[in-house]
Amino acid sequence: MDLRTKTTVADDLRISVLSSGSTGNVCYVESPNERIMIDAGLSGKKIEKLMGDIDRKMADVNALLVTHEHSDHRQAVGILARRYEQLNVYANEGTWDAMSSKIGKVDLAQKHLFAPDTVQTFGDIDVESFSVSHDAAEPQFYAIHYHGKTFVILTDTGYVSEHVEGIISDADAYLLECNHDVEMLRMGEYSWPLKQRILGDKGHLSNEEGADTLMDVLGNRTKKIYLGHRSLHNNMQSLCHLTVASMMENRDFGVGHDFQLIDTNPEEATPLVAL
């Protein structure tokens, strides 16, 4: 089933990267009828504040989709579920098993399964899950489809397979991982086992690997690329942006003309924009 063939309507899919980085990750998407959050990797208070910064309220969010159990993606899952009874939480079986003891009690009526490599419909939004390679129990990320528009969220993966590239190709917008600069990581203070973990097939994409992935998947529809999950210790915003932009410009991609490269921050929400 091609989820991108529906006729475009006047009302848009709107997105904001509320937080992205090694210390916390939260995304927000909305259609005229649905409000969805992806991950809750900050405190509940901080997430509520960031929602207010884009003039939105947690009380209006219908669903929270969790990618995996690491704390920078699930920190406030239980807090928000207990605070907002209307909030339904979705994760695959492996993620639920891995995070249940860490998030506290969640009402059974709010807990839902979202299996890898499946599609679930939330009102007028279709969400497609896909498995990734990361050192978590059962990590998966999401492509959000709404009337011919697609927003792909893909961080926390050691590499991007051809299968995943096929799923995410030619999206209107991407939040894609550019976690570290390889030389900064190698010369930094992390232990060698941790460096190996980050550099491995179940770790994180470097700036260069993120750029390579983008050049493989972006298409004529692509207008916005958010550079995400940047390490506070092994990367810099300016270096990340320059590396990706330079690599793409050297391959004649129209950076700043055909599409925007947008920096993200773990402390500041990007503006809520329409695709």
N, C-alpha and C positions, 0 to 999 in steps of 0.2 A: 504494500500500500504506500503510495507516495503522499506524504502528509503536507506537501508544499503546493498542491495543485488547486486548493480552494480559491475561489475568487476573492480578490482583495476588496475589503469594504472600507468605508470612510473612517471608521473608528480604528485606532491603532493599538498595537502592542507597545507598551511602554516599559522601560527597563531602567534600573539603577543598580550599580555595584555599590552596595552600602559599605562593604569592607572587603579588602582582599590583601592578603599577605600571610607571612608565616605565623603571625600572632592571632589572626582571626579572619573569618570568611563568611559573608552574608550577601546574598543577592535578592533583589525584589523585582517581580514582573507583574504587570497587570494588563487586563483587557477591560472592555467596558463592563464585563460581568464578573470577572474573577480577580482575586488577589492571591498571589503565590510567593512564598519565600523559599529560597534554596539555601540550606545550611543556616546554622545559628551558632557561629563560633566565637561569640563575644558574650559578655554578661547581658542578662535581660535588660537591665537599665540602659546599657550602652546601645543596644539594638533599638529600644524604644526611642532613644534620643536621636539616632540616625534616621529612623523613620520620620520623626518630627521635622528633621532637617529637609526632607523632601515633601513635607506637608501631607504625610500619610500616618495612619494609626494601626498598631498591631491588632486592635479589636476588629479591623476590617479584613484581616488576612484569613483566607479560607483553608490554606494548606501549607504545610512545611515539609519540603522534600530534603532528606538527609543523604549526603553522598557517601559518607563513611564515618567511622567512630572516633577518629582522632579529635582531640579536644578543640583544635582551632576550627572545627566544623560542627561540633555538636554541643559545645559548652552550655548553651542556654536552652537546649531542646526541652528538657523536663520542666524547667522554670516557666517557659512560655506556655507549654501545654497546660500546666496547672493554673496559670494565671488567666488564660483565655480559653474558655470551654468550647468555643466554636472552632478552635484550631485543630485540624486533623493532621497527624504526623505520618509520613510515608517513608519507608526504608525497606531494603530487601532483608531477607531472613538472616543472613550472616551479620549484617550491620545491627539489626535489632538485638541479636544474641550478644554481640560484642559491646554494645553501649548500654544495655538495660541496667546493669549494675552501677553505671556511672551517672545516670541522669535522674535517678529517683523514680518515684511512682508516676506512671502515666495512665490515665483512665483507659480501660480496654476499648471503650467506644471511640477513642481518639487514635488508636494504633491501627495502622494499615500496612499491608505488604505491597511493595512495588518491586517486582522481580526484575533482574537484569535483562536487557535486550527485549523489552516489551514496551507497549504504549498504553498510557492511561489518559483518559479524558477528564478534564476539570472544566465543566461548563463549556465555554467556547474555545478552550485551549487544549491542545493535544501535547502531551509530554512523552518523549521517547527516551528511555534509559539505555545506557550502553556501558559495558564493563571496561575497566582500565587496569593497567599494571602498576600496582602500588602496594606497599607493605601494610595493608589493612585486611580485615576479614573478608570482605566482599565489596570492594570499592566500585562505584558506578557514578557516572555523571549524566547530564541531561541535555537534550535538544528540545527547546520549547517552540512549538509551532502554533501560529495563529493566522488563519486566512492568508496563506501565501507568504508569511513572514516567519523567519526562523532565527532564534537566538541560541547559540551553543555555549555551554559552560563546560570547560575542560581544564582542570588543574590537577595536581597531585597524581602524576603518572610518570614512570621512568622512560617510557617511549610511547609512540602513537602507531598502532598497527595499521596496515592497509585496510582492514575491516572497519576500524573506527574512522579512518580518513574518509571512507566511502559514505559512512553515516552522516558525517558533519560537513561534507563538502558544500561549497557555495552557499553558506548561510549569510543572512543579512548582517549579523553581528556576532562577534566572538568575545568571550572572556577566556583567554588562553594563558597558560602558565609560562612565565619567564622567571624562574625561581632564583637562579644564581649565576654569577660569573664564575666560570671554571677556575680561573687563576686566583681569584679572591678566595674561593672555597679551598683550593689546594694550599694556599699560603696562610690561611686563617687558623684560628685557635681550636677549631673542632678536633675531636679525637679522630684518629685514622679510621676506626670502624664506622663512625658516623659519616665521615666524608665518603667512604665506600658506599654506604647505604644511600646517600643523596645522589651519588653519581651512577648508581646501578639501575638495572632494568625495572626495579620496583621503587625507585626513588622519585626524583623530580626533574623536570625539563630545565635545562640551562637557557640562557638568553638565546644562544645560537640554535639550540634545538627547537625552541619556541618559534624562532624566525623560520627555520626550515619547514616546520609543520605548517605554519601559515602560508608559506609559498606553495605548498602542496595542495592546500584545501580551499583557499579563498577563490572567489569567482566574481563575475560581473555584478552579482547582487550585493556583494560585500561592501558595506559602507562604514562600519565601525568595528575597530579592533581594540579591545581593552587588554592591556598587558597586566597580568595578574599574578598573585601568590609570590610576590617578590620577597626574598629573604632580607631581614633587617641586618644580618651579619655578613652576608656573602654577596651582596649586590647593592647597587645604588640606582635610584630612579633615573638619573641622567644617563648613567652607563647602560642601563637596560634599554631605554628608549633609543639611544644613539646606536647601539649594537643592532637592534632589530631594524631600525630605519635604514641604516647603512647597508645591511645585507640585502634588504628588499630593493633599495634604490640601485644597488649594483646589478641586480637582476631585472632592472627596468620595470619594477612595480611602481605604480603611481601614488606613492606615499604623500598624503596631504592633498591630493587631487582626486584620485578615484576613491580613496577611503581615508579615514582618520585613524591614527594611532593615539590611543587615549591612556594616560597613566592612571593607575588606581592607587589607593592608599588604605591602610588598615584602620585609619582614624577618621577619614572623611568620605562621605558618600559622593558618588558622581551624580550630576544632575539627572533627574527623571526625564528621559527623552523618548520620543516616539521613533519606531523603526519605520 
